[in-house]
Amino acid sequence: MTTATATAGSTLLTPTDHTLILIDFQSQMAFATKSIAPELLRNNAALVSQAAAGFGVSTILTTVAEKSFSGPMFDEINAPFPGQKLLDRTSMNTWEDEAVIEEVNRIGKGRIVLAGLWTSVCIVGPALSALDQGFEVYVITDASGDISPEAHERAVERMVQAGARPITALQYLLELQRDWARGETYDMTTGIARKWGGAYGLGITYAKTMFNASEGAH
């Protein structure tokens, strides 16, 4: 007989068990991104970046041809990590860049979480490469985009077929919090959700304003 216990599943993410890699959130890459509205993409990417910084997640920020072609990384991605160096590459596949891999190995986490532009190139490359080398891989699908819905969807399907786990930006934030009774990060989590969490954030604002409600209360 199977016995249930009040413990989290082993595939759920925690702030300390993974490395987040944010890839090529740059102007030139965004111009042709059509699978998601640019303002929604930027919003979701900002939510992920704020969540990672707030929870102290090991994070790598990487660009491709920043000075010569693709332009700077979105401000809302690197602002939560003041002073952190952006690792600029020539390779389309982040996993083929020695500086990035050196940082992955320095951090030493067996789980990789990816988000960036474009899904079919910038995310598929490192996802398949990391899976092939024995890493667990998660992809934040609504903080990534591509030149068409078809391109994005096929890329996600390809990664899932290879073993990657798709998640969303808000799911990422809430999975890191996990329990509303964790008071040390409660205000930060709800603050990020209120600013970047769309209709869910509006609901938090309404409940707190009208009823001074708190998710941590019973």
N, C-alpha and C positions, 0 to 999 in steps of 0.2 A: 504494500500500500504506500502510495506517495504521501509524504507529510509536508505541509506548507510551513514555512518560517517567515517571519517578518524581516526579510533581508532583501537587499537589492540584487537584481540580476547581474551576472558577470559582464554582460555586454553594454551595460549602462556606463556612460562617461562620468568621470569625476574630474575636478580641476587639476589633479596631480598625476593622472595616468596617461596623458597624451600630449603630443606636440601639435599645435595648430599652425598650418602654413597658409598664409594669405598671399595669393599669387596674381600679379599683373592687373591690379585694380588701377588702370591707367587710362588717360583720356583717349588715346588712339584706339585702344581695345574697346572702349565703350561706344564709340561712334557707330559701329556696325552691329552692336548687340541688339537683337530684335526679339528674343524669346521672353523678355521681361522688360517692363517699363524702366527706364534709367533711374527715375526717382525712387522706385521701389527697390531696385537693385542696390542703390546707394544706401537706402534706409536699412535694408536687411544686413548689408555688409557692415554698416556702422554698429548695428546691434551686436553682431558677432564680435567685432573688435572691442567694443566697450565691455562686453561680458568677459572676454578673455583677459583683458587688462584688470578688470575688477576682481576676478577670481584668481589672478596670478598664474594663469595658464602659460606654459612655455610656448612662445610664439615666434615664428619666423616670418619676416616681411620680405618679399622678393619681387623684383621688377625685371622686365626685359627691355633692353636697349632704351633705358630711361632718357638719356641725354641726346641720343642720335635719332630716335624715331617715335617711341611710344608715349613719351611725356611723363609727368610726375604721377606718383601714386595719389589717389584721392586723399584729401586732407583728413577726412573722418576715419580713415583706416589707420594712418600712422599717428594721429594726434594723441590717442590714448597711450602711446608708447614713446614718450618724449626722449630724444637722444638715442633711440635704437637705430642701428645702422640698417639701411635697406640693402639687401644683397642683389646687385644687378647682374643679369646674365646675358649671354648671347643665345643660349640653348632654349628652344621652345619647351622642352621637357625639363622641368625644374630638377628632377631626380638625376639628370646627367650633369648637373653643375657641381663641381667639387666643393665650392664654398658652402653651398646649401647642405650637401651631404656631410661635410665636416661639422656643421652646426647640428644637424640631426643626430649625429653620433655623439657629439659633446653632451647634448641634452639627455640622450639615452632612453627615450621612451619607446615602447613597442607599439603604441597606437598613434596613428597619424590622422588628423582631421584637416580636410582641404576645402578651400573656397577660392573662387577667382574667375577671371575671364581669359580665354573662353573655355567652356566646359569640354568641348570636343578635342581641344589641344592642350591647354594649360593645366587642365585637371585630369583628363584621361591619362596623359603621359606619366605623371608622378603616381597616380593611383595604381595603375597596372604595374608599374615598376616596383613600388613599395610592396604590393601584394606578392609579387614574384619573389621578393626577398624575405618574405615571412612576416611582414608587418600587418597589423589590423588597420583597415582604412575606412574612414567615415567621410562622406561628402555632403556639405551643406548646399543642397540643390537650389534653394531660393536665394542664396547669396552668390550664385554663379549664373552665368548667362552665355548665350551663343548667338550666332548670326541668324538663327531661325529657331522656332519651336522644335522643328524636326531635328535639327542638329543637336540641340540641348537634350531632347528626349532620347535620341539614339545613344548619345554619349553616356547618359545616366544608365540606360539599359545595359550597355556594354560593361560598365563598371560593376553594376549589380551582379551580372552574370559571372563576373570574375571573382566576386566575393566582397565587394565594397558595400557599406551600409549607408543608405541615404537618410539624411535628417534635414530639418529646416532650422532657420536662424532662431526663431522663438523657442523651438524645442531645445536647441543647444543651450540657450540661457537657462531655461527652466530645469533642464537635466542637471546642470551644474549646481543649481540651488537645491533641488530635490525635495527639501522639507522646509515648510514655512516656519517651523520652529527654530530654524538656524538663524537666530537673531542677529548675528554678526554681519550677515550678508543680506538680510531681509530688505533694508531700506535701499541698498544699492540695486538689488534685483528688481524691486518694484519701480525704482527710479528709472532704470534703463527701459523697463517695459512701458512706463508712462510716456517716455519721450520717443521711443523707437518702435513700440509694440503695436502700432496701429489701433484697431478697434478694441483689442484686449487692453491696451494701455488706457484708452478712454474709459473703459469699464472700471479699471482700478481707480482712476481719478474721480469718477462719479461716486463710487462706493466710499472712498475715503472722505470726500467732500461732504456728501449728504449724510452718511451714517458713521463716519470715523471707523469704518470696517477694517478688519485685519485678518488676513488668511491664516495667521498663526494662532488665532484664538479658537477655542472649542465652544 
